[in-house]
């Protein structure tokens, strides 16, 4: 089995991308959103973390978390969240034709890709860049034409807090400091 190298800074801030299995467009469905919300709350009760930002798209999500000072274990948190959603929604979204021997052996659902991608935030500029990328993602994927129009995002909370203006990024990708061309 491969030995994946993960960041491990205790108290670190991390950007994550989590994708559905075979890029199914199910994450914005009401039952999956509810299960995800419950999963996050129950996980935070046992293993606290702060959600700095989040965007939920039909087939993937991006988020930024800050972990407690003495903790770097985001993998356990993701395992708990994914397991909870799989237990709640797995039967409805199970696709028998997609089940492989490996999926059976690991008792996995057909909701999530097995792994996730993480990036340890290095500094304020890196944080800002990932916050902007995350919130612009629904426009990038042509779900909406303005960031404010996407309902499944912390953008609305951050507008209320004065971090972003309602019309932030109401311009072309290239005009937003070239942040999204990467």
Secondary structure as UniProt FT lines:
FT   TURN            10..11
FT   STRAND          13..20
FT   HELIX           21..23
FT   TURN            27..28
FT   HELIX           30..46
FT   STRAND          49..56
FT   STRAND          60..67
FT   TURN            69..70
FT   HELIX           74..93
FT   HELIX           96..98
FT   HELIX           101..105
FT   TURN            106..107
FT   STRAND          117..120
FT   HELIX           124..140
FT   TURN            141..142
FT   HELIX           147..149
FT   HELIX           155..160
FT   TURN            161..162
FT   TURN            166..169
FT   HELIX           173..175
FT   TURN            176..180
//
